[in-house]
Amino acid sequence: MKNRWYSFFKVIFGLPLRVYNRPTIEGKEHVPDTGPVILVSNHQSVMDSFYLPLMMPRQIQFPAKNEYFTAPGIKGRLQKFFFSAVGQIPVDRGSKDAGDALQEAATKVLERGDVFGIYPEGTRSPDGRVYKGRTGVARIAMASGAPIVLVAMFGAREANPIGSWLLRPVKVHIKLSEPIDPHAWARENGFDPDSREVMRPFTDYCMQKLAALSENPYVDIYASDVKKELEATGNYPEGAQPGGALESWHG
């Protein structure tokens, strides 16, 4: 996919980001120059979706909240223009058909031979650790057969803390894994790529590998559930606290 506005915004936002956060990337050669690929990233900050496209030669399309395209007023129109111009895909996350809509959007991108980016945690990590992934990533991978490249973000959380609109002059680094063939993984582990049974094990495998790549522990609970509990009580759900029973390290 070639989008002039995408290239334009990479220049406009790229120059100050390169100066301020000095982003670097490792493993860029693992993303092929052509053909479909799925980039699966941990989610540390809003700016993840700026740093990664800035450092990748190919355009990446991410699913984006439908609200970014439907807000009223001048701000809403500008927001819609920006997200549309850079090729983001509106998805109504609150819909009962959200999973199907996400897969349909991803399929269109991958069938064109383009790059699809996704954050399987579904929300930014509340503390920097890698949390349980939604199985939509496995559905997309198994349906398309497209290779997965894991993306670990370093420093993005410190550069753009949750709740902050001002960037901090923290160096950002991005590390990419070697490609994972989803169909080969399924068969090697005794699963039919077309079966429902493969979805959770493959998602967990990707998230645990992503945790290792990002040098963080893996937490076997959804980040959204942790956030709800923290907001309601100020405490982590049982076992989800740092060092708790739901936390593990993978190397």
C-alpha positions in Angstrom: 0.0 0.0 0.0 1.3 3.4 -1.0 -0.2 6.5 0.8 1.2 9.9 0.2 -0.3 11.3 3.4 1.3 8.5 5.3 4.7 9.4 4.0 4.0 13.1 4.6 3.1 12.5 8.3 6.2 10.3 8.7 8.3 13.3 7.7 6.4 15.8 9.8 6.3 13.8 13.0 9.5 11.8 12.3 12.0 14.7 12.5 11.1 15.8 16.0 10.8 12.2 17.2 14.1 11.3 15.8 15.7 14.2 17.6 13.8 13.9 20.9 13.7 10.1 21.4 16.5 8.9 19.1 14.6 5.7 18.1 16.6 2.7 16.9 15.4 -0.6 15.5 16.9 -4.1 15.5 15.8 -7.0 13.3 14.2 -4.9 10.6 15.5 -7.5 8.1 12.9 -10.0 9.4 10.1 -8.1 7.7 10.1 -9.0 4.0 10.2 -6.2 1.4 7.0 -7.5 -0.2 4.1 -9.8 0.7 1.7 -10.0 3.7 3.1 -9.9 7.3 1.5 -9.4 10.7 3.4 -7.3 13.2 2.5 -8.3 16.8 3.6 -5.8 19.3 3.5 -5.2 23.1 1.6 -2.0 23.9 3.5 0.4 26.1 2.2 3.9 25.0 0.0 5.8 22.5 3.3 6.6 20.8 4.0 3.0 19.9 1.9 3.6 16.8 4.2 6.5 15.8 7.6 5.0 16.7 7.1 1.7 14.8 5.8 3.2 11.5 8.6 5.8 11.7 11.2 3.1 11.7 9.7 0.7 9.2 10.1 1.3 5.4 6.7 -0.4 4.6 3.4 1.2 5.6 1.6 -0.5 8.5 -2.1 -0.5 9.0 -3.5 -0.8 12.5 -7.0 -1.3 13.7 -8.2 1.9 15.5 -11.1 2.7 17.8 -14.2 3.6 15.8 -14.6 6.7 18.0 -11.5 8.2 16.2 -13.6 8.4 13.0 -17.0 9.5 14.4 -16.2 12.3 16.9 -18.2 15.5 16.2 -17.0 19.0 15.6 -13.8 20.4 14.1 -11.6 18.3 16.3 -13.5 15.2 15.3 -13.2 16.0 11.6 -9.4 16.6 11.9 -9.0 13.4 13.8 -10.9 11.4 11.2 -8.8 13.0 8.4 -5.6 12.1 10.2 -6.4 8.5 11.0 -7.9 7.9 7.5 -5.0 9.6 5.8 -2.5 7.3 7.5 -4.5 4.2 6.6 -5.9 3.2 10.0 -8.9 0.9 10.0 -12.0 1.8 12.1 -13.2 -1.1 14.3 -16.1 -0.9 16.8 -14.5 -2.7 19.8 -17.8 -2.6 21.7 -19.8 -4.4 19.1 -20.7 -8.1 19.5 -19.2 -8.6 16.1 -15.9 -6.8 16.9 -13.9 -10.0 16.4 -15.3 -10.7 13.0 -14.9 -7.0 12.0 -11.2 -7.1 13.0 -10.6 -10.3 11.0 -12.3 -8.9 8.0 -10.3 -5.7 8.1 -7.0 -7.7 8.6 -7.9 -10.1 5.7 -8.3 -7.2 3.3 -4.9 -5.8 4.2 -3.1 -9.1 4.0 -4.8 -10.2 0.8 -3.3 -7.0 -0.8 0.1 -8.2 0.3 0.4 -5.4 2.9 1.5 -5.1 6.5 -1.0 -5.4 9.4 -0.1 -4.3 12.9 -1.9 -5.4 16.0 -1.6 -5.1 19.8 -3.1 -8.4 21.1 -3.2 -7.1 24.7 -6.0 -4.9 23.5 -4.9 -2.0 25.7 -1.8 -0.4 27.0 0.0 -2.4 29.7 -0.7 -0.8 33.1 2.8 -1.5 34.4 5.0 -2.4 31.5 4.6 -6.2 31.8 3.2 -8.3 28.9 -0.3 -9.5 29.5 -2.6 -12.2 28.1 -3.4 -11.7 24.5 -6.8 -11.8 22.8 -7.1 -14.6 20.3 -8.0 -12.4 17.4 -4.3 -12.4 16.4 -4.4 -16.2 16.1 -7.6 -16.1 14.1 -6.1 -13.7 11.7 -2.8 -15.6 11.4 -4.4 -19.0 11.0 -6.9 -17.8 8.4 -4.3 -16.0 6.3 -1.2 -18.1 6.9 0.7 -14.8 6.9 4.0 -14.8 8.9 4.0 -13.1 12.3 6.9 -10.9 13.4 6.9 -10.0 17.1 7.7 -6.4 18.0 9.1 -5.4 21.4 9.0 -1.7 22.4 11.7 -0.4 24.8 11.5 3.0 26.4 8.2 4.0 24.8 6.4 3.8 28.2 8.9 6.1 29.8 8.9 8.5 26.9 5.1 8.7 26.9 3.6 7.6 30.3 -0.1 6.8 30.5 -2.0 10.0 31.1 0.7 12.2 29.9 0.5 14.4 26.7 4.1 15.6 26.9 6.9 13.5 25.6 10.0 12.9 27.7 13.5 12.8 26.1 13.9 9.0 26.6 15.6 6.9 24.0 13.3 4.4 22.3 14.4 1.1 20.9 12.4 -1.5 18.8 13.4 -5.1 18.5 11.8 -7.5 16.0 11.8 -11.3 16.1 12.4 -13.8 13.3 9.1 -14.7 11.4 6.8 -17.3 12.9 4.9 -19.5 10.4 1.5 -20.0 12.1 0.5 -23.0 10.1 3.9 -24.7 10.6 3.6 -24.0 14.4 0.1 -25.5 14.5 1.1 -28.7 12.8 4.3 -29.1 14.8 2.3 -28.8 18.0 -0.5 -31.2 16.9 -3.2 -28.8 15.8 -5.2 -28.3 12.7 -4.7 -24.7 11.6 -8.4 -24.5 10.8 -9.5 -25.7 14.3 -10.7 -23.5 17.2 -8.5 -25.5 19.5 -5.3 -23.9 18.1 -6.3 -20.3 18.8 -5.6 -20.0 22.6 -2.4 -22.1 22.6 -0.9 -20.1 19.7 -1.9 -16.8 21.2 -0.3 -17.7 24.5 2.9 -18.9 22.7 3.2 -15.5 20.8 2.6 -13.5 24.0 5.1 -15.5 26.0 7.7 -15.1 23.2 6.9 -11.4 23.0 7.4 -11.1 26.8 10.8 -12.7 26.4 11.7 -10.5 23.5 10.8 -7.4 25.5 12.6 -8.7 28.6 9.5 -8.5 30.7 7.5 -11.0 32.7 4.3 -12.5 31.2 1.1 -12.1 33.2 -1.7 -14.7 32.5 -4.6 -12.3 32.8 -6.1 -9.6 30.5 -4.7 -6.2 31.0 -8.2 -4.7 30.8 -9.3 -6.7 33.8 -6.3 -5.5 35.8 -7.0 -1.9 34.9 -10.6 -2.2 36.0 -9.6 -3.6 39.3 -6.9 -1.0 39.8 -9.4 1.8 39.0 -12.1 0.3 41.3 -10.0 -0.7 44.3 -6.4 0.5 43.8 -5.2 -3.1 44.0 -4.2 -5.8 41.6 -6.5 -8.9 41.1 -5.2 -11.8 43.2 -2.0 -13.2 41.6 -1.6 -10.4 39.1 0.6 -8.2 41.3 4.3 -8.0 40.4 5.8 -11.3 41.5 2.4 -12.9 41.9 1.2 -16.4 40.9 0.0 -15.3 37.5 3.4 -13.9 36.6 6.1 -15.9 34.8 9.4 -15.4 33.0 10.2 -16.9 29.6 13.6 -17.0 28.0 
